[in-house]
Amino acid sequence: MTITSRDQQIRGKNSYTFDEFLDRRANQDWYKDDPFLKKALKKYAGSQYEQIHNELQDFSPAVSSRWNTLAESAARPESRPYMLHFDAFNHRIDRVVRPLETHQLEKEVFGEGLFSSRMTSWESFVKRMLIHQLGEAGVACPLTCTIGLIALLEQYPNEDIPELDKILQHTKEGLDGDFAIGAQFMTEIQGGSDLPANVLEAVPDGKIYRLYGNKFFCSVAHADYSVVTAKISGTDKVSTFIVPSLASW
């Protein structure tokens, strides 16, 4: 048997590629190409359907393409977040370092004003549903914690503390185009997520409280405002407090 040069060139080569799949995926619109989501929206949104449908047709390409690309890039192992404890001059800074793609994605997603009173609940819900298809790209947890912070502030308004209204406006409507992000500090090392086991102490100081102690875990450590659980001094009552970060106050 004679082996030709052509046989030698193709021997052992695998012609299989992902290119066809990647091309189809790159051209997919997560809302436009999902008939079930559109049917569900039409059923439950009622008279708001047409308006929300039009908004989603403009919104979905950004999630399906640009934001998906940013999320994929940020998900690479070499781009994982890390703690930078010291700067170049040996000063303690304890800074969470995240990839530029995550910063950009977070800025654009929160810039949509998903919790604003100008956006209907169904529009916000479906937009966030599409965003969650990115996986945990550094924005799903911040979105969840932020809407929890907003819900607390709306459920328990306090006119005696105007700072709370500022925080609500910053997270919900934005201030000068900047939308704040919420976090949660609940877990403590001795009790985990068992909140009655909290020992962080909340000491009354006029209209506010000062918190003393440590938390063991945080969802969204880089946030502007945090929901923190603590026991009120001298009691076994666990209460909830809103604590601003130094960067936002």
C-alpha positions as CSV (number, residue, x, y, z in Angstrom):
1,M,0.0,0.0,0.0
2,T,1.3,3.4,-1.0
3,I,0.8,6.3,1.4
4,T,0.4,9.6,-0.4
5,S,1.4,13.0,1.0
6,R,-2.2,13.9,1.4
7,D,-2.8,10.8,3.6
8,Q,0.2,11.9,5.7
9,Q,-1.2,15.4,6.1
10,I,-4.6,14.3,7.4
11,R,-3.6,11.2,9.4
12,G,-4.4,11.5,13.1
13,K,-6.1,14.9,12.7
14,N,-9.5,15.4,14.3
15,S,-11.7,17.6,12.2
16,Y,-14.3,18.2,15.0
17,T,-14.6,21.8,16.1
18,F,-17.0,23.9,18.3
19,D,-17.2,26.6,15.7
20,E,-20.7,25.9,14.5
21,F,-22.0,25.9,18.1
22,L,-20.1,29.0,18.9
23,D,-21.5,30.8,15.9
24,R,-25.0,29.9,16.8
25,R,-24.5,30.9,20.4
26,A,-23.0,34.2,19.4
27,N,-26.1,35.1,17.4
28,Q,-28.6,34.0,19.9
29,D,-30.9,36.5,21.6
30,W,-32.0,35.2,25.0
31,Y,-35.3,36.9,24.9
32,K,-36.2,37.0,21.2
33,D,-35.3,33.3,20.8
34,D,-37.2,32.1,23.9
35,P,-40.9,31.6,23.0
36,F,-41.7,30.2,26.4
37,L,-40.5,33.3,28.2
38,K,-42.5,35.6,25.9
39,K,-45.7,33.5,26.4
40,A,-45.3,33.6,30.1
41,L,-44.7,37.3,30.1
42,K,-47.8,37.9,27.9
43,K,-49.9,35.8,30.2
44,Y,-48.8,37.5,33.5
45,A,-48.0,41.1,32.5
46,G,-51.4,41.7,31.0
47,S,-51.9,45.2,29.6
48,Q,-48.2,46.0,30.3
49,Y,-47.0,43.3,27.9
50,E,-46.5,45.4,24.7
51,Q,-44.5,48.1,26.5
52,I,-42.3,45.5,28.4
53,H,-41.9,43.4,25.3
54,N,-40.5,46.4,23.4
55,E,-38.2,47.3,26.2
56,L,-36.8,43.7,26.4
57,Q,-36.2,43.7,22.7
58,D,-33.8,46.6,23.2
59,F,-32.3,45.2,26.4
60,S,-31.8,41.5,25.6
61,P,-29.0,41.9,22.9
62,A,-26.8,43.6,25.5
63,V,-27.2,40.7,27.9
64,S,-26.9,38.0,25.2
65,S,-23.8,39.5,23.6
66,R,-21.7,42.2,25.4
67,W,-22.5,41.2,29.0
68,N,-22.1,37.5,28.2
69,T,-18.7,38.2,26.7
70,L,-17.6,40.2,29.8
71,A,-18.9,37.4,32.1
72,E,-17.0,34.7,30.2
73,S,-13.8,36.7,30.4
74,A,-14.2,37.4,34.1
75,A,-14.8,33.7,34.8
76,R,-11.4,32.6,33.6
77,P,-9.3,31.2,36.5
78,E,-6.6,33.8,36.2
79,S,-9.2,36.5,36.6
80,R,-10.6,35.3,39.9
81,P,-11.0,37.9,42.7
82,Y,-8.4,38.1,45.4
83,M,-7.4,40.0,48.5
84,L,-4.6,42.6,48.3
85,H,-3.6,43.1,51.9
86,F,-0.7,45.5,51.4
87,D,0.1,48.2,48.9
88,A,3.6,48.8,47.4
89,F,4.7,50.7,50.5
90,N,3.6,48.0,53.0
91,H,0.5,49.9,54.1
92,R,-2.4,47.6,55.1
93,I,-5.2,48.1,52.7
94,D,-7.2,44.8,52.6
95,R,-8.7,45.5,49.2
96,V,-10.8,43.1,47.2
97,V,-9.4,43.1,43.7
98,R,-11.8,42.1,40.9
99,P,-11.2,42.0,37.1
100,L,-12.0,45.1,35.0
101,E,-14.6,43.0,33.2
102,T,-16.5,42.5,36.4
103,H,-16.4,46.2,37.3
104,Q,-17.7,47.1,33.8
105,L,-20.4,44.5,33.9
106,E,-21.6,45.6,37.4
107,K,-21.6,49.3,36.4
108,E,-23.7,48.7,33.2
109,V,-26.1,46.3,34.9
110,F,-26.8,48.5,37.9
111,G,-26.9,51.5,35.6
112,E,-30.1,50.1,34.1
113,G,-31.9,51.2,37.3
114,L,-33.6,47.8,37.7
115,F,-35.2,48.8,41.1
116,S,-36.2,52.3,40.1
117,S,-39.8,53.4,40.5
118,R,-39.7,54.3,36.8
119,M,-39.5,50.6,35.9
120,T,-42.5,48.3,36.3
121,S,-42.1,45.2,38.5
122,W,-42.6,42.8,35.6
123,E,-40.0,44.6,33.4
124,S,-37.5,44.5,36.3
125,F,-38.3,40.8,37.0
126,V,-37.7,39.6,33.4
127,K,-34.6,41.7,32.9
128,R,-33.1,40.2,36.1
129,M,-34.1,36.8,34.9
130,L,-32.1,37.3,31.7
131,I,-29.2,38.7,33.7
132,H,-29.2,35.5,35.9
133,Q,-28.5,33.5,32.7
134,L,-25.0,34.9,32.9
135,G,-24.4,32.7,35.9
136,E,-22.7,34.1,38.9
137,A,-20.7,36.7,37.0
138,G,-20.2,39.0,40.0
139,V,-23.6,40.7,39.6
140,A,-26.3,38.1,40.6
141,C,-25.5,38.2,44.3
142,P,-25.1,42.0,44.4
143,L,-28.5,42.3,42.7
144,T,-30.1,40.0,45.2
145,C,-28.6,41.7,48.2
146,T,-29.5,45.1,46.9
147,I,-33.2,44.4,46.4
148,G,-33.2,42.9,49.9
149,L,-31.8,46.2,51.3
150,I,-34.4,48.2,49.4
151,A,-37.2,46.0,50.6
152,L,-36.1,46.6,54.2
153,L,-35.9,50.3,53.8
154,E,-39.3,50.5,52.2
155,Q,-40.9,48.2,54.7
156,Y,-39.5,50.1,57.8
157,P,-39.1,53.8,57.0
158,N,-37.8,56.0,59.7
159,E,-38.3,59.8,59.2
160,D,-36.2,60.5,62.3
161,I,-33.1,59.3,60.4
162,P,-32.9,61.1,57.0
163,E,-29.8,59.2,56.1
164,L,-31.9,56.2,55.5
165,D,-33.9,58.0,52.8
166,K,-30.6,59.0,51.2
167,I,-29.5,55.3,51.2
168,L,-32.9,54.3,49.7
169,Q,-32.6,56.9,46.9
170,H,-29.0,55.9,46.2
171,T,-29.8,52.2,45.8
172,K,-33.2,52.6,44.1
173,E,-33.2,55.7,42.0
174,G,-29.5,56.5,41.9
175,L,-27.6,59.7,42.7
176,D,-26.1,61.6,39.8
177,G,-26.2,58.4,37.7
178,D,-24.6,56.2,40.3
179,F,-26.5,53.3,41.7
180,A,-25.4,52.0,45.1
181,I,-25.0,48.3,45.9
182,G,-26.2,46.5,49.0
183,A,-24.6,43.7,51.0
184,Q,-25.4,41.4,53.9
185,F,-23.3,40.8,57.1
186,M,-25.1,38.1,59.1
187,T,-22.9,35.1,59.7
188,E,-20.7,34.9,62.7
189,I,-18.0,32.2,63.4
190,Q,-19.5,30.8,66.6
191,G,-23.0,30.2,65.1
192,G,-22.8,30.4,61.4
193,S,-26.2,31.4,60.0
194,D,-27.9,30.9,63.3
195,L,-28.8,34.5,64.0
196,P,-29.8,34.1,67.6
197,A,-26.2,33.0,68.2
198,N,-25.0,36.4,67.1
199,V,-22.8,38.2,69.6
200,L,-22.1,41.4,67.6
201,E,-23.4,44.1,70.0
202,A,-25.5,47.1,69.0
203,V,-25.2,49.9,71.5
204,P,-27.7,52.8,71.4
205,D,-26.3,56.2,70.7
206,G,-29.1,58.7,70.3
207,K,-31.2,58.0,67.2
208,I,-28.6,55.5,65.9
209,Y,-26.7,52.5,67.1
210,R,-23.0,51.7,67.2
211,L,-22.0,48.1,66.4
212,Y,-19.1,46.3,68.1
213,G,-17.8,42.9,67.1
214,N,-16.9,40.8,64.1
215,K,-18.7,39.1,61.2
216,F,-17.3,35.9,59.7
217,F,-18.8,36.0,56.1
218,C,-20.1,38.7,53.8
219,S,-22.1,38.6,50.6
220,V,-20.8,41.4,48.4
221,A,-18.0,42.7,50.5
222,H,-17.4,45.7,48.2
223,A,-20.9,47.1,48.6
224,D,-21.8,50.7,49.4
225,Y,-24.3,49.8,52.2
226,S,-24.6,46.6,54.3
227,V,-27.5,44.9,56.1
228,V,-26.0,43.8,59.4
229,T,-27.6,41.7,62.2
230,A,-26.7,42.3,65.8
231,K,-28.0,41.9,69.3
232,I,-29.1,45.1,71.1
233,S,-27.0,45.7,74.1
234,G,-28.3,44.1,77.3
235,T,-30.9,42.0,75.5
236,D,-31.2,38.8,73.5
237,K,-33.0,40.6,70.7
238,V,-31.4,40.3,67.3
239,S,-32.2,43.3,65.2
240,T,-31.2,44.5,61.7
241,F,-29.1,47.6,60.9
242,I,-28.0,49.5,57.8
243,V,-24.3,50.3,57.8
244,P,-22.7,52.6,55.2
245,S,-19.2,51.8,53.9
246,L,-16.6,54.6,54.4
247,A,-16.4,55.0,50.6
248,S,-20.0,56.0,50.2
249,W,-20.7,58.1,53.3
